[in-house]
Amino acid sequence: MTNTAAAQPTRATLTIDGRALSYLDFGGAGRPLLALHGHLSEGASFAALAAALGPEWRVIAPDQRGHGDSDRAAEYTRAGYLADLVALLAHLGIDRTVVLGHSLGGINGYHLAAAHPELVTALVDIDAPAELPDHGVSPLGFVRNFPYTAATREELLAGCGPLAPALAPALRPLPGGAGWRLPFHPQDTIDSENLVHGDHWKQWLATDCPALLVHGLRSQVVSAELAREMTARRPGTVSRALDTDHFVQLGDPEGFAAAVREFLAGL
């Protein structure tokens, strides 16, 4: 789900093992901030944040594998996601960065810090839990019946039901005018989401760089109790609760940007 904002990034592509990884670079001479979206989303969802952070921060927002303009991948394991991020940072010549991520992106972010602490100076976790129980049914299972492609944009949107308004700005035309596609493959999304289930406490607690946990008071993913525990158990961590559901940056974009700005100002 994509925000619209005034910031105009440059889109570029990195080829990894024959697979395209697309990313947006909002530019500037500021300190780098790697912004990682969640499922059903893409790098462009951070355009409003990039505009709010201004010239002090250079926001780099990849379309993670299987999302947006990036190619589908053979698998969606944590190792695969992290390998893409390490390759992207090396390609850009960035050896130290703040990592910010929502949901899937937040989990990938603190896993990146755990595996490569030398790369990550600080973390911003947006409603990404340290544990996510597997209830046997994917909460994103509803996308299974979405069409991945359709002959017309209208036909594709009709197949997306109530999610159509949120997805409409992110639909992609197929090459040669052959139709339209979603910014994610339904089955890939379910496969990826299933692989975030489980206990991530080891990775969340592996580092002590400064961290901000921004969570929604009405979140379906990070309860108030879990947020308190995540903050208390990890050194250097502060939290900020906003009156939103899991999609914090959409529910309160101004409050979200203000919380991130305040945290970054202290680094």
Secondary structure by P-SEA (a helix, b strand, c coil): ccccccbbbbbbbbbcccbbbbbbbccccccbbbbbbccccccccaaaaaaaaccccbbbbccccccccccccccccaaaaaaaaaaaaaaacccbbbbbbcaaaaaaaaaaaaaccccccbbbbcccccccccccccccccccccccccccaaaaaaaacccccccccccccccccccccccccaaaaaaaaaaacccccccccccccbbbbbbbcccccccaaaaaaaaaacccbbbbbcccccccccccaaaaaaaaaaaaaac
